[in-house]
Every structure is written in structure tokens, then in C-alpha cells.
Amino acid sequence: GLMDDPYVAADGHTYEHHAIKDWLRKHRVSPITRCKLPNLSIIPNHSLHAAIQQWKKSQTAQTQTWK
């Protein structure tokens, strides 16, 4: 599915916020690379979030056009 709240971890990959928070409570490695993370910081991926919101709006507009 589509992410609602994308965050970037120290491995450079983007994850759903709640999923990466849960993962980092138990692990010190990347869920993708399995390499040790240099830190446990996560930051919001604002550009991806904005793109997702824009896409969702366009889908809603298309759906309304078809009704």
C-alpha cells in the first residue's frame, strides 16, 4: 500500500513512521540491508509525503469525474 507518514532512517531508506519506530525499539540494524545503523535517528520525508498527498488528491479528482 501507499505510505501515510514516510520517514527516512539512517540507512537512507524510507519507511512508514510507526513501522520503523517499532523496528528500532528492538533492532539496531537496517530492515533492508541488515547492516548496523550508524544511528537510530529518523526524519520525516517531506518531499515524498507531499508527493503522496498530491497523488491521493489526483486519484480523488479522477474518481469524482467518473461518477
C-alpha positions as CSV (number, residue, x, y, z in Angstrom):
1,G,0.0,0.0,0.0
2,L,0.8,3.7,-0.1
3,M,2.7,5.2,2.9
4,D,0.8,7.8,5.0
5,D,3.7,9.1,7.1
6,P,7.1,8.4,5.4
7,Y,10.3,8.7,7.4
8,V,13.9,8.2,6.4
9,A,16.2,6.1,8.6
10,A,20.0,6.2,8.9
11,D,20.2,3.6,6.1
12,G,18.8,6.1,3.6
13,H,15.6,4.1,3.1
14,T,12.1,5.4,3.7
15,Y,9.7,3.6,5.9
16,E,6.2,4.1,7.3
17,H,6.7,6.1,10.6
18,H,5.1,3.6,13.0
19,A,6.8,0.6,11.4
20,I,10.3,2.0,11.6
21,K,9.7,3.2,15.2
22,D,8.6,-0.3,16.2
23,W,11.5,-1.9,14.4
24,L,14.1,0.4,16.1
25,R,12.7,-0.5,19.5
26,K,14.0,-4.0,19.0
27,H,16.8,-3.8,16.4
28,R,20.0,-1.8,15.7
29,V,20.2,-2.9,12.0
30,S,18.5,-1.8,8.8
31,P,15.4,-3.8,8.0
32,I,16.5,-3.8,4.3
33,T,20.3,-4.2,4.4
34,R,20.6,-5.9,7.8
35,C,23.7,-3.7,8.3
36,K,24.3,-2.0,11.7
37,L,22.7,1.5,11.6
38,P,25.2,4.4,12.3
39,N,22.4,6.0,14.5
40,L,18.8,5.5,15.3
41,S,17.6,8.8,14.1
42,I,14.6,9.0,11.8
43,I,13.4,12.1,10.0
44,P,10.2,12.9,8.1
45,N,10.5,12.5,4.3
46,H,8.6,15.8,3.5
47,S,9.0,15.6,-0.3
48,L,7.7,12.1,-0.5
49,H,4.8,13.0,1.9
50,A,3.9,15.9,-0.3
51,A,4.0,13.8,-3.5
52,I,1.8,11.1,-1.9
53,Q,-0.8,13.8,-0.8
54,Q,-0.8,15.2,-4.3
55,W,-1.3,11.8,-5.8
56,K,-4.1,11.0,-3.4
57,K,-5.8,14.3,-4.4
58,S,-5.5,13.4,-8.1
59,Q,-7.0,10.0,-7.5
60,T,-9.9,11.5,-5.7
61,A,-10.5,14.0,-8.5
62,Q,-10.4,11.2,-11.1
63,T,-12.8,9.1,-9.1
64,Q,-15.3,12.0,-8.8
65,T,-15.1,12.6,-12.5
66,W,-16.2,9.1,-13.2
67,K,-19.3,9.2,-11.1
